Amino acid sequence: MPETVPNAAKAGPAYPISSVDNALRLVLMLRDQPRVRLSGIAVALDIAPSTAHRLLAMLAHHGFVRQEDGMGTYVAGPALLDLGLAAVRNLDIRTYARPILADLARKTDETVHLAQLEGAKTRYLAAAESGQPLRVADRTGQLLPAHRTATGKAILAAFTSQQLDETFSLEEVGNAERLTPEDRRQLDAELVEVRERGYATNHRAAEDIISVAVAVQDHRGASIAAINASAPSSRMTKKRQIAVVRDLHAAAGQLEELLSTVGRT
């Protein structure tokens, strides 16, 4: 499909700056299309390929675009993704998630949480507790290493190898989140499984608690949060996990649709 540029406003600024205009139009292309090529950018913006290359180089320098390894295509970079995450955070995702979490807790009769990444950690933002006598407690506000939680792994599964390298780089993490080469190999293997089956799991052996989680995505398919359900392993059997995951996917879909609707208003 050819690259396209969103329609510009009918009345532009009185003193337009063409280079800024082209850079912003290119960013909008990346918002609406998962990947673009240099040749398509040049045609869509009506500029020379050399000019398109300079635009891409500058946007890449600031982290707004990233060239896919070994390919001639460009995708949104970490800075553009961070802006999207900031916009979602500004919506206060907790406000929209709370009634969905309450309904999910009633359906599963287990404690459920909404979480987001903070660097290499997972922050639990909101919860709804199970009515069971033996249940997982509300962990709202807690911050845990992402690779040791189901919610963290559900979000990390959408990351490229380069994004994982950046997330767990030695300069960015503390001792608790630092991965040994063996830790990283294990995480990579787990994330492959998460992608294949569509959900993440985690077993906290000390408490004998099993958690299952699915990602919440924005309109571009980027994982911006995760929803989990946690229970003692005696209740969260393999068979029960499948049923709970169906409810998690339905809840994630509700939240995604709600956030998409809010974003359009």
TAURZI-V554690 format. One line per field, one symbol per residue. ss: DSSP state (H for helix, E for strand, L for the rest). phi: phi as a letter, one per 20 degrees, with the letter a starting at -180 (. if undefined). A space follows every 10 residues. Layout:
# TAURZI-V554690
ss=???
phi=???
This chain:
# TAURZI-V554690
ss=LLLLLLLLLL LLLLLLLHHH HHHHHHHHHH HHLLLEEHHH HHHHHLLLHH HHHHHHHHHH HLLLEEELLL LLEEEELHHH HHHHHHHHHH LLHHHHHHHH HHHHHHHHLL EEEEEEEELL EEEEEEEELL LLLLLLLLLL LLEEEHHHLH HHHHHHLLLL HHHHHHHLLL LLLLLLLLLL HHHHHHHHHH HHHHHHHLLE EEEELLLLEE EEEEEEELLL LLEEEEEEEE EELLLLLHHH HHHHHHHHHH HHHHHHHHHH HHHHL
phi=.ffcdgffff deffcfdfff gfffffffff fecfbcdgff fgffelcfgf ffffffffff genecbefgm cedccfefff ffffffffff flgfgfegff fffffffelc fccdbcfcme dddeebbcef efgdbeffdg nfccgffdcf fffffffeef gfffgffdff fddeffefdf gfgffffgff ffffffenbd cbdeffdldd ccbceddefe nefdabcccc bgffeefgff gffffgffff ffffffffff fffee
